Amino acid sequence: MTLILPLLFLLTAVSGTAVVLVRDPARQIFAIAVNGLVLAILFDALQAPDVALSELAVGAAAVPLLFLVALMAVRTRPPEEKS
């Protein structure tokens, strides 16, 4: 367990940095989902299974799905006509 926690902390820092540095919105949504998954694994390793399950449901599934639906709705909107 002594080697797993520093590795998970490093992976959390890398995935959080990737969320900030990625410029494409679709790729950023997937980076947010990966970050949520890494955080859920970290919480499970820290013996907080309730927080891990909440993070898995919300941070790795619900929020990225809502962002993806919103992004697709914005991209598929027809251009407005000027009168």
N, C-alpha and C positions, 0 to 999 in steps of 0.2 A: 504494500500500500504506500510505502514511502516514495516509490518511483512514479506511481500512477498520478498522484495529486499534482506534483510540479508539471508533469506532462499535460495534464488536463488544464491547468492554469495557463500554460503556454499556448495550448490549442485555443482556449477561450480568447486570449489576447490577439492571436492571429486572426481568428474568425471575426472578432469585433473590429479589428483594423480593416479587414477585407470589406466589411459592410460600409465603412466610411470611404474607402478608396475607390470602390467600384462606381463607375459613372453611369452605366446603362441601367435604367430603371428595372427592366426585367431581370437582369442578372443580380441587381441589388436585392430584389425580393427573394431570390433563391439564396443569396448570402445571408439574409435575415433568417431564413428557415434553417440553414445550416448552423447559424449562431445559436438559435433556440435549441436545436438538437444537442449541440455541444454543451450548452448550459444545463440541459436536462441530465445529461450523462454526469456532469460535474456535481450537480446536486445529489444525484443518486450515490456517487462515490463519497460525498460528504455526509451520507446517512440521513438525508432529508427526502424520503420517497414521496411525501405529499407535495412538496414544492417541485420535485422532479416531474411528477405527473401533471401538475398544473402548467409548468413550463412547456412540457411536451404538447399538451392540448392547445395552449394559447400561443406560446412563442414559436413553436415549430409547425403548427397546423393552421389555427384559426386566423391569426393576424396576416401571415403571408398569403393565405387564400383570399382574404378580403382585399389586400393590396393588389393581388393579381387580377381579381374581378374588376376593381376600380380602374386599373391600368388598361385592361382590355376594353372597358366601356369608354374610356377617354380616347383611345386610339381608333375605335371603330365609329366614332361619331362622324356623321357626314359634315363636310365643310359648310359653314353658314354662308348664305347668299347675301350680297350687299345690294341694297336698293338705292 
